[in-house]
Amino acid sequence: MTQTYVSDPADAQRWQENWVPVDRRLLGLDKRTLLPAAVVLLLFAVAVWILPAINNRVTVEDPVVAGDVIQVGSAVEFVPAVGANLLLGLRKGQPGPGGEYPSTAAVSYQGTVFEIITDTYDGTPAQLLEQIKKNDAGLRVPDGGGLHVTSEPVTITNAAGEHGVAAHYDGTQSVGLVAAFVFGGTGVEIEIVGPQQVQDNVTQQIAAMLRSVRSIAPGSGS
């Protein structure tokens, strides 16, 4: 999945973190960040280890059909590949109790897991990606497994023209992409995890899903 975006060096400058007073830090992280490290670590573990294991053991139980749109929280949606299996989340127009949508959604497609996590966030996509990278780095284990970011952040653009950033990572048994968008006050983390080798058509479908991630125009959610 190395050709899913186009680099724009002018927009890919790495964020330099400002010093944070001691009373605002917890385990070295800024307590003001709105995607807590523990939550990100848990969700990343689900994406890297649990969801692929599920995907390898079960048949498609909630298949995506043409026209399906997955809504994530109140402000984000994406279009999954037809034939993908909806693992987490709800289709747009079919909210849960209270008319709400969960803040996490995930689909599996041909051995690759595509997960989106949303939360309130007031920084930039580059800042959010840097925080995600720092948090996920704690998953590395002594034998060389876990997350290893292998590229500098680059700019990505969705189908609506909204800009985000992304970086590749490698693991002992999987590879993937971590991406971040910020839509208004909503931070969007995207984790794509798959095997070392995938077919070209799978890569194209995953790239299309990434481009489809977008903010919901006011009044369009349901």
Secondary structure as UniProt FT lines:
FT   HELIX           9..11
FT   HELIX           22..24
FT   STRAND          25..26
FT   TURN            27..28
FT   STRAND          29..30
FT   TURN            31..32
FT   HELIX           37..45
FT   HELIX           46..50
FT   HELIX           51..57
FT   TURN            66..67
FT   STRAND          70..72
FT   TURN            73..75
FT   STRAND          76..78
FT   TURN            82..83
FT   STRAND          85..88
FT   STRAND          90..91
FT   TURN            92..93
FT   HELIX           97..99
FT   STRAND          104..109
FT   TURN            110..111
FT   STRAND          112..120
FT   HELIX           125..136
FT   HELIX           137..139
FT   TURN            142..143
FT   STRAND          148..149
FT   STRAND          154..157
FT   TURN            159..160
FT   STRAND          163..170
FT   STRAND          175..183
FT   TURN            184..185
FT   STRAND          186..194
FT   HELIX           200..212
FT   STRAND          214..215
FT   TURN            218..219
//
